[in-house]
Amino acid sequence: MGVSLTRDDADAERLRRRMELPAEVGRYVLVMLGAVIAAAASGLWITRPSVLADGLLVFGALLILLGVVQHLLLKRDRAHWPDQAYLWADGLELVLHNGEIRATSWTDPKLALDIYLRPLRGVPNEEILLVWKSDAHVPPCQLSVEGFERIRETAIAHGLEFAEFRDGNRKRSMRAYEIRSARSQATSSSSPARPSPSDP
């Protein structure tokens, strides 16, 4: 059995809901605003047909469509949410909420993982997010402190490239780590690009 790397404490679910909040609120705002505009445009078109009424009707329908798309994306992310992450001797494995598995080997030349450590207001421990770069459909996975340390130690032990980036010099600043295969780094430029904090 592999070693579990995921965070399992009282803050884990709260942090997950915080990550989903923009999409959760956004879908309702878009649909409601679109419905109000479409209804007003319909009333205007019935009483006085005009190009303005047509434009407002199309705009309202577009907002509703965007709200539906936001809902479908949120539903997809929840299905692909990583429930567990396991460290094995030969690689790393994610078990998604829908039962699917994502796995990578330490010897895979396309191995690409990013880890973000970011302090959050009101949360004593840092949030640690593992970003599975090879599949954009997989949301960031919350790691425990022990899970992060195990991945770090294993990556270094296997001779992988482990680059650290800091957002400023403050003690509680955001940190980002790139884990890449040594082979892929050898063919890239000698100065790796800094990962964006907005990537997760």
C-alpha positions in Angstrom: 0.0 0.0 0.0 1.3 3.5 -0.8 1.7 6.3 1.7 -1.2 8.7 1.8 -0.2 12.3 1.0 -3.5 14.2 1.3 -4.5 16.6 4.0 -7.1 15.2 6.4 -8.0 17.7 9.0 -10.9 20.1 9.9 -9.7 22.8 7.5 -9.4 20.6 4.4 -13.1 20.7 3.4 -13.3 24.4 4.2 -10.3 25.2 2.0 -11.9 23.1 -0.8 -15.1 25.1 -0.5 -13.1 28.3 -0.6 -11.5 27.2 -3.9 -14.9 26.5 -5.4 -16.6 29.6 -4.2 -15.9 31.9 -7.2 -17.4 29.3 -9.6 -20.2 28.4 -7.2 -21.3 32.1 -6.9 -20.5 33.0 -10.5 -22.9 30.5 -12.0 -25.9 31.8 -10.1 -25.0 35.4 -10.7 -24.6 34.9 -14.5 -27.9 33.0 -14.8 -29.9 35.4 -12.6 -28.5 38.5 -14.3 -29.0 37.0 -17.7 -32.6 36.0 -16.9 -33.4 39.5 -15.6 -31.9 41.2 -18.8 -33.6 38.7 -21.1 -37.0 39.3 -19.4 -36.6 43.0 -19.6 -35.5 42.8 -23.2 -38.5 40.5 -24.0 -40.9 43.1 -22.5 -39.2 45.9 -24.4 -39.4 43.9 -27.6 -43.1 43.2 -27.2 -44.0 46.8 -26.5 -41.6 48.4 -28.9 -39.4 46.1 -31.1 -36.0 47.6 -31.7 -32.3 46.8 -32.3 -31.7 47.6 -28.6 -34.3 45.0 -27.5 -32.8 42.4 -29.8 -29.3 43.2 -28.5 -30.4 43.0 -24.9 -32.1 39.7 -25.5 -29.0 38.2 -27.1 -26.8 39.5 -24.2 -29.2 38.1 -21.6 -29.2 34.7 -23.4 -25.4 34.8 -23.6 -25.1 35.4 -19.8 -27.4 32.5 -19.1 -25.3 30.3 -21.4 -22.1 31.3 -19.6 -23.8 30.4 -16.3 -24.7 27.0 -17.6 -21.1 26.5 -18.8 -19.8 27.6 -15.4 -22.1 25.0 -13.8 -20.9 22.2 -16.1 -17.2 23.1 -15.4 -17.8 23.1 -11.6 -19.6 19.7 -11.9 -16.6 18.4 -13.9 -14.1 19.7 -11.4 -16.0 18.0 -8.5 -16.0 14.7 -10.3 -12.3 15.0 -10.9 -11.5 16.2 -7.4 -8.5 14.2 -6.0 -9.8 12.3 -2.9 -6.4 10.6 -2.3 -2.8 10.8 -3.3 -0.4 7.9 -2.8 3.3 7.8 -2.9 4.7 4.5 -4.4 8.3 3.4 -4.8 8.1 4.0 -8.6 5.8 7.0 -8.8 2.8 9.0 -7.6 -0.9 8.2 -7.9 -4.1 10.3 -7.6 -7.5 8.7 -6.9 -10.2 11.0 -8.2 -13.7 11.4 -6.8 -15.2 9.6 -9.8 -12.9 6.6 -9.2 -10.5 7.4 -12.0 -6.8 7.1 -11.4 -4.0 9.4 -12.5 -0.4 8.1 -12.1 3.1 9.2 -13.1 6.4 7.4 -12.8 9.5 9.1 -11.4 11.3 8.0 -14.6 8.7 9.5 -17.0 10.4 12.1 -19.1 7.1 14.1 -19.2 6.7 14.2 -15.5 5.5 17.7 -14.5 4.2 18.6 -11.0 3.9 22.0 -9.3 3.4 22.4 -5.6 2.2 25.7 -4.0 2.6 26.6 -0.3 0.5 29.6 0.5 -0.4 31.1 3.9 -4.0 31.9 4.4 -5.6 34.4 6.7 -7.3 32.7 9.6 -5.7 29.3 8.9 -2.7 28.4 11.1 -1.2 25.9 8.7 -0.2 26.8 5.1 -2.4 25.5 2.3 -0.3 23.0 0.2 -1.6 22.4 -3.3 -0.3 19.8 -5.7 -1.0 20.7 -9.4 -1.0 17.8 -11.8 0.3 19.6 -14.9 -0.2 16.7 -17.3 -4.0 16.9 -17.0 -5.7 20.3 -16.8 -9.0 18.6 -15.8 -7.7 17.6 -12.4 -8.1 20.3 -9.8 -5.3 21.0 -7.3 -4.9 18.3 -4.6 -4.5 19.4 -1.0 -1.4 17.8 0.5 -0.5 17.4 4.2 2.8 18.8 5.4 4.1 15.2 5.7 2.9 14.5 2.2 4.8 17.5 0.8 8.0 16.5 2.6 7.8 12.9 1.3 7.3 14.1 -2.3 10.2 16.5 -1.9 12.5 13.9 -0.4 11.5 11.3 -3.0 12.0 13.7 -5.9 15.5 14.6 -4.7 16.3 11.0 -4.1 15.4 10.1 -7.7 17.5 12.9 -9.1 14.6 15.0 -10.4 14.8 18.7 -10.9 13.3 20.4 -7.8 13.2 24.2 -8.2 11.9 26.6 -5.6 10.4 30.1 -6.2 9.4 32.6 -3.5 7.0 35.5 -3.7 9.0 38.1 -1.9 11.3 37.8 1.1 8.7 37.8 3.9 8.6 34.8 6.2 5.0 34.0 5.3 5.2 34.5 1.6 3.9 32.1 -1.0 6.4 29.5 -2.2 6.2 27.5 -5.4 8.1 24.3 -6.4 8.5 22.7 -9.8 9.2 19.0 -10.1 10.4 17.9 -13.5 12.3 15.0 -14.9 16.1 15.6 -15.3 15.8 14.7 -18.9 13.1 17.3 -19.7 15.0 20.0 -17.9 18.2 19.2 -19.7 16.6 20.1 -23.0 14.9 23.2 -21.7 16.6 26.6 -21.1 19.0 26.9 -18.2 16.7 29.5 -16.5 13.3 28.0 -15.8 10.2 30.3 -15.9 8.7 31.0 -12.6 5.3 29.4 -12.1 2.3 31.7 -11.7 0.5 31.8 -8.4 -2.7 31.8 -10.3 -2.0 28.3 -11.9 -3.9 26.3 -9.2 
